[in-house]
Amino acid sequence: MRDLRQQLLQRLARIGVEERGKREDGFSGLFYAGEEIGHFHSSGEVDLRVGRDIIRQERLVHLPNSKVHPKRSENSPWIELPLLKRVDATRIVELVRLAIRDRKSE
Protein backbone atom coordinates (compact mmCIF):
# COMPACT_ATOMS: atom_id res chain seq x y z
CA MET A 1 0.00 0.00 0.00
CA ARG A 2 2.89 2.35 0.74
CA ASP A 3 4.14 1.81 -2.80
CA LEU A 4 0.72 2.78 -4.15
CA ARG A 5 0.72 5.91 -2.00
CA GLN A 6 4.20 6.81 -3.27
CA GLN A 7 3.12 6.25 -6.87
CA LEU A 8 0.10 8.49 -6.31
CA LEU A 9 2.26 11.20 -4.74
CA GLN A 10 4.64 11.08 -7.71
CA ARG A 11 1.76 11.44 -10.16
CA LEU A 12 0.24 14.30 -8.16
CA ALA A 13 3.63 16.06 -7.98
CA ARG A 14 3.70 16.16 -11.79
CA ILE A 15 0.57 18.34 -11.74
CA GLY A 16 1.82 20.62 -8.97
CA VAL A 17 0.42 18.94 -5.85
CA GLU A 18 2.76 18.61 -2.89
CA GLU A 19 2.55 16.61 0.30
CA ARG A 20 3.01 18.45 3.61
CA GLY A 21 2.92 17.60 7.29
CA LYS A 22 3.43 13.85 7.13
CA ARG A 23 2.71 12.15 10.47
CA GLU A 24 3.48 8.67 11.75
CA ASP A 25 -0.21 7.69 11.66
CA GLY A 26 -0.29 8.16 7.88
CA PHE A 27 -1.98 11.58 7.83
CA SER A 28 -0.52 14.23 5.53
CA GLY A 29 -1.87 17.18 3.59
CA LEU A 30 -2.03 17.62 -0.18
CA PHE A 31 -1.57 21.19 -1.37
CA TYR A 32 -1.94 22.91 -4.72
CA ALA A 33 -0.89 26.55 -5.14
CA GLY A 34 -0.63 26.92 -1.37
CA GLU A 35 -4.16 25.64 -0.64
CA GLU A 36 -5.13 22.29 0.81
CA ILE A 37 -6.83 20.22 -1.84
CA GLY A 38 -6.92 17.05 0.21
CA HIS A 39 -5.23 14.84 2.75
CA PHE A 40 -4.48 11.24 3.55
CA HIS A 41 -6.31 9.84 6.54
CA SER A 42 -4.05 6.82 6.20
CA SER A 43 -2.17 5.10 3.41
CA GLY A 44 -5.45 3.55 2.25
CA GLU A 45 -7.78 6.57 2.24
CA VAL A 46 -7.68 10.03 0.72
CA ASP A 47 -10.06 12.88 1.52
CA LEU A 48 -10.33 15.34 -1.40
CA ARG A 49 -11.93 18.76 -1.64
CA VAL A 50 -13.25 18.58 -5.18
CA GLY A 51 -16.44 20.59 -4.74
CA ARG A 52 -20.11 19.68 -4.76
CA ASP A 53 -20.47 20.11 -8.52
CA ILE A 54 -17.75 17.56 -9.28
CA ILE A 55 -19.12 15.17 -6.66
CA ARG A 56 -22.51 15.38 -8.38
CA GLN A 57 -21.14 15.26 -11.95
CA GLU A 58 -18.95 12.26 -11.23
CA ARG A 59 -21.64 10.58 -9.13
CA LEU A 60 -19.28 10.13 -6.21
CA VAL A 61 -20.70 8.53 -3.09
CA HIS A 62 -19.51 9.16 0.44
CA LEU A 63 -17.95 6.09 2.01
CA PRO A 64 -20.62 4.35 4.09
CA ASN A 65 -18.04 2.82 6.43
CA SER A 66 -16.02 5.99 7.01
CA LYS A 67 -14.21 5.97 10.34
CA VAL A 68 -13.07 9.59 10.11
CA HIS A 69 -16.20 11.31 8.71
CA PRO A 70 -19.14 8.96 9.28
CA LYS A 71 -21.70 11.79 9.42
CA ARG A 72 -20.38 14.00 6.64
CA SER A 73 -23.06 16.13 5.03
CA GLU A 74 -24.20 15.20 1.54
CA ASN A 75 -23.57 18.87 0.68
CA SER A 76 -19.91 18.75 1.68
CA PRO A 77 -17.33 19.71 -0.98
CA TRP A 78 -15.11 16.92 0.42
CA ILE A 79 -15.19 13.26 -0.58
CA GLU A 80 -13.32 10.32 0.93
CA LEU A 81 -11.86 7.84 -1.53
CA PRO A 82 -10.17 4.49 -1.01
CA LEU A 83 -6.59 3.99 -2.15
CA LEU A 84 -6.36 0.22 -2.32
CA LYS A 85 -5.72 -0.49 -6.01
CA ARG A 86 -3.94 1.14 -8.90
CA VAL A 87 -7.30 2.13 -10.43
CA ASP A 88 -8.07 4.08 -7.22
CA ALA A 89 -4.88 6.12 -7.70
CA THR A 90 -5.82 6.85 -11.30
CA ARG A 91 -9.28 8.01 -10.23
CA ILE A 92 -7.82 10.27 -7.52
CA VAL A 93 -5.47 11.92 -10.04
CA GLU A 94 -8.40 12.49 -12.43
CA LEU A 95 -10.47 14.10 -9.67
CA VAL A 96 -7.60 16.31 -8.55
CA ARG A 97 -7.16 17.49 -12.15
CA LEU A 98 -10.87 18.33 -12.33
CA ALA A 99 -10.71 20.20 -9.01
CA ILE A 100 -7.67 22.20 -10.15
CA ARG A 101 -9.33 23.05 -13.46
CA ASP A 102 -12.45 24.15 -11.60
CA ARG A 103 -10.44 26.42 -9.30
CA LYS A 104 -8.62 28.02 -12.22
CA SER A 105 -11.89 28.86 -13.95
CA GLU A 106 -13.36 30.63 -10.90
C-alpha positions as CSV (number, residue, x, y, z in Angstrom):
1,M,0.0,0.0,0.0
2,R,2.9,2.4,0.7
3,D,4.1,1.8,-2.8
4,L,0.7,2.8,-4.2
5,R,0.7,5.9,-2.0
6,Q,4.2,6.8,-3.3
7,Q,3.1,6.3,-6.9
8,L,0.1,8.5,-6.3
9,L,2.3,11.2,-4.7
10,Q,4.6,11.1,-7.7
11,R,1.8,11.4,-10.2
12,L,0.2,14.3,-8.2
13,A,3.6,16.1,-8.0
14,R,3.7,16.2,-11.8
15,I,0.6,18.3,-11.7
16,G,1.8,20.6,-9.0
17,V,0.4,18.9,-5.8
18,E,2.8,18.6,-2.9
19,E,2.6,16.6,0.3
20,R,3.0,18.4,3.6
21,G,2.9,17.6,7.3
22,K,3.4,13.8,7.1
23,R,2.7,12.2,10.5
24,E,3.5,8.7,11.7
25,D,-0.2,7.7,11.7
26,G,-0.3,8.2,7.9
27,F,-2.0,11.6,7.8
28,S,-0.5,14.2,5.5
29,G,-1.9,17.2,3.6
30,L,-2.0,17.6,-0.2
31,F,-1.6,21.2,-1.4
32,Y,-1.9,22.9,-4.7
33,A,-0.9,26.5,-5.1
34,G,-0.6,26.9,-1.4
35,E,-4.2,25.6,-0.6
36,E,-5.1,22.3,0.8
37,I,-6.8,20.2,-1.8
38,G,-6.9,17.0,0.2
39,H,-5.2,14.8,2.7
40,F,-4.5,11.2,3.6
41,H,-6.3,9.8,6.5
42,S,-4.0,6.8,6.2
43,S,-2.2,5.1,3.4
44,G,-5.5,3.6,2.2
45,E,-7.8,6.6,2.2
46,V,-7.7,10.0,0.7
47,D,-10.1,12.9,1.5
48,L,-10.3,15.3,-1.4
49,R,-11.9,18.8,-1.6
50,V,-13.3,18.6,-5.2
51,G,-16.4,20.6,-4.7
52,R,-20.1,19.7,-4.8
53,D,-20.5,20.1,-8.5
54,I,-17.7,17.6,-9.3
55,I,-19.1,15.2,-6.7
56,R,-22.5,15.4,-8.4
57,Q,-21.1,15.3,-11.9
58,E,-18.9,12.3,-11.2
59,R,-21.6,10.6,-9.1
60,L,-19.3,10.1,-6.2
61,V,-20.7,8.5,-3.1
62,H,-19.5,9.2,0.4
63,L,-17.9,6.1,2.0
64,P,-20.6,4.3,4.1
65,N,-18.0,2.8,6.4
66,S,-16.0,6.0,7.0
67,K,-14.2,6.0,10.3
68,V,-13.1,9.6,10.1
69,H,-16.2,11.3,8.7
70,P,-19.1,9.0,9.3
71,K,-21.7,11.8,9.4
72,R,-20.4,14.0,6.6
73,S,-23.1,16.1,5.0
74,E,-24.2,15.2,1.5
75,N,-23.6,18.9,0.7
76,S,-19.9,18.7,1.7
77,P,-17.3,19.7,-1.0
78,W,-15.1,16.9,0.4
79,I,-15.2,13.3,-0.6
80,E,-13.3,10.3,0.9
81,L,-11.9,7.8,-1.5
82,P,-10.2,4.5,-1.0
83,L,-6.6,4.0,-2.1
84,L,-6.4,0.2,-2.3
85,K,-5.7,-0.5,-6.0
86,R,-3.9,1.1,-8.9
87,V,-7.3,2.1,-10.4
88,D,-8.1,4.1,-7.2
89,A,-4.9,6.1,-7.7
90,T,-5.8,6.9,-11.3
91,R,-9.3,8.0,-10.2
92,I,-7.8,10.3,-7.5
93,V,-5.5,11.9,-10.0
94,E,-8.4,12.5,-12.4
95,L,-10.5,14.1,-9.7
96,V,-7.6,16.3,-8.5
97,R,-7.2,17.5,-12.1
98,L,-10.9,18.3,-12.3
99,A,-10.7,20.2,-9.0
100,I,-7.7,22.2,-10.2
101,R,-9.3,23.1,-13.5
102,D,-12.5,24.1,-11.6
103,R,-10.4,26.4,-9.3
104,K,-8.6,28.0,-12.2
105,S,-11.9,28.9,-13.9
106,E,-13.4,30.6,-10.9
